[in-house]
Amino acid sequence: MSDNRTERTVRAFNYISGTIKHHGSEPFCADCKSFAAVVETVRESLEHFEGYGKTDEIPEGFKAVYEEAKGIIKGAKLPSEPVKRRTDGDCVLPDKRCFLKNSREFFRECIKH
C-alpha cells in the first residue's frame, strides 16, 4: 500500500517536469544558469527517490505519470554555457523573481519527508 508521501512526491516530479519542459524551450530561460541549477537539483532528488527504493511504492495510476516526468527530467538539455540572466540584467521578470527557482522551492516543499 502506498502512502501519501509517495504520491505527493510523484505529483511533485510531474509538476516540476512540466516547468522544466516548458522553460527548456523558452528563449530566456533555456540558457539561464538558474535553469541548469534547477534541473540538476531535481535530477539529484530523482536519484535519491529511486535510490531509496520508493519507486516500488508508486500506485498503479501514478506509474505512467512518474515515468513521463522522469523522462523529461533526465532528458532536459542543459545549456553548454549558462548565462547569468538576472545578474547580467537580461531577465525581464519583476522583483528578481524566477519562474524556475519559485517552482523549485514549491517542489522542495512537496517532497519533504
C-alpha positions as CSV (number, residue, x, y, z in Angstrom):
1,M,0.0,0.0,0.0
2,S,1.3,3.4,-0.9
3,D,1.5,6.3,1.5
4,N,0.5,9.9,0.6
5,R,4.2,11.0,0.6
6,T,5.0,8.8,-2.3
7,E,2.0,10.0,-4.3
8,R,2.8,13.6,-3.3
9,T,6.4,13.1,-4.4
10,V,5.4,11.7,-7.8
11,R,3.0,14.6,-8.3
12,A,5.8,17.0,-7.4
13,F,8.1,15.4,-10.0
14,N,5.3,15.7,-12.5
15,Y,4.8,19.4,-11.7
16,I,8.5,20.3,-11.9
17,S,9.0,18.3,-15.1
18,G,6.3,20.4,-16.8
19,T,8.1,23.5,-15.6
20,I,11.4,22.2,-16.9
21,K,9.8,21.1,-20.3
22,H,8.2,24.5,-20.8
23,H,11.1,26.7,-19.8
24,G,13.6,24.4,-21.6
25,S,12.2,25.6,-24.8
26,E,11.7,29.2,-23.8
27,P,14.4,31.7,-25.2
28,F,15.1,33.5,-21.9
29,C,15.2,30.5,-19.5
30,A,16.7,27.7,-21.6
31,D,20.2,29.0,-21.5
32,C,20.0,30.6,-18.0
33,K,22.2,29.4,-15.1
34,S,19.1,29.1,-12.9
35,F,17.5,26.7,-15.4
36,A,20.7,24.5,-15.2
37,A,20.8,24.7,-11.4
38,V,17.1,23.7,-11.0
39,V,17.4,20.8,-13.4
40,E,20.5,19.5,-11.6
41,T,18.7,19.8,-8.2
42,V,15.7,17.9,-9.5
43,R,17.8,15.2,-11.0
44,E,19.6,14.7,-7.7
45,S,16.2,14.4,-6.0
46,L,15.1,11.9,-8.5
47,E,18.2,9.8,-7.9
48,H,17.6,9.9,-4.1
49,F,13.9,8.9,-4.6
50,E,15.0,6.0,-6.8
51,G,17.9,5.1,-4.5
52,Y,15.6,4.7,-1.5
53,G,13.5,2.2,-3.5
54,K,10.4,4.3,-3.4
55,T,9.5,3.5,-7.0
56,D,8.1,0.2,-5.7
57,E,5.6,2.1,-3.7
58,I,4.2,4.1,-6.6
59,P,0.5,3.3,-7.1
60,E,-0.5,1.9,-10.5
61,G,-2.3,5.0,-11.5
62,F,0.8,7.1,-10.9
63,K,3.4,4.9,-12.6
64,A,2.9,6.3,-16.1
65,V,2.9,9.8,-14.7
66,Y,6.2,9.1,-12.9
67,E,7.8,7.5,-16.0
68,E,6.9,10.5,-18.2
69,A,8.2,13.0,-15.6
70,K,11.4,11.0,-15.2
71,G,12.0,11.0,-18.9
72,I,11.5,14.8,-19.1
73,I,13.8,15.4,-16.2
74,K,16.6,13.1,-17.4
75,G,16.2,14.3,-21.0
76,A,16.3,18.0,-20.3
77,K,19.1,19.7,-22.3
78,L,21.3,21.8,-20.1
79,P,22.9,24.9,-21.6
80,S,26.6,24.4,-22.6
81,E,27.4,27.9,-21.4
82,P,24.8,29.1,-18.9
83,V,24.1,32.8,-18.8
84,K,23.5,34.6,-15.5
85,R,20.4,36.4,-16.8
86,R,19.4,38.2,-13.6
87,T,22.9,39.2,-12.8
88,D,23.5,40.4,-16.3
89,G,20.3,42.4,-16.2
90,D,18.7,40.3,-19.1
91,C,15.9,38.7,-17.1
92,V,12.7,40.7,-17.5
93,L,10.8,39.3,-14.5
94,P,9.9,41.8,-11.8
95,D,11.3,41.8,-8.3
96,K,14.2,39.5,-9.0
97,R,11.8,36.6,-9.2
98,C,12.4,33.5,-11.2
99,F,9.8,31.1,-12.5
100,L,12.2,28.1,-12.1
101,K,13.5,29.0,-8.7
102,N,10.0,29.6,-7.4
103,S,8.9,26.3,-8.8
104,R,11.9,24.5,-7.3
105,E,11.0,25.9,-3.8
106,F,7.4,24.6,-4.2
107,F,8.8,21.2,-5.4
108,R,11.1,21.0,-2.4
109,E,8.2,21.6,0.0
110,C,6.2,18.9,-1.7
111,I,9.0,16.2,-1.4
112,K,9.9,16.9,2.3
113,H,9.6,13.8,4.3
